[in-house]
Amino acid sequence: MMLRQSTKWFTFVMIVIMLFIAVTPVTAAPKDTVRVWVSYQSGRKAEVFQALDKAKGQLHYDFPELEAYVVTLPEAPLMASFTTHL
């Protein structure tokens, strides 16, 4: 018994979709990055945001009521910040 043409196409499309799903690579943050909680003083939100942007930080969460950001930063600028402020 022959399958109808539309059934063949549907089966083919579903197989191709499943193959794409199965082989899609998963990307992760580079190993030289660190996710950190950054608190700022009242009225300095924009200044801190600009500094994080300049350091190539990736903003994940903004907590204005806590005056804090959660960001992923490259490890080098983060370590430079620690050595500058210690």
Buried (B, 14 or more C-beta within 10 A) or exposed (E): EEEEEEEEEEEEEEEEEEEEEEEEEEEEEEEEBBEBEBEBEEEEBEEBBEBBEEBEBBEEEEEEEEBBBBBBBBEEBBEEBEEEEE
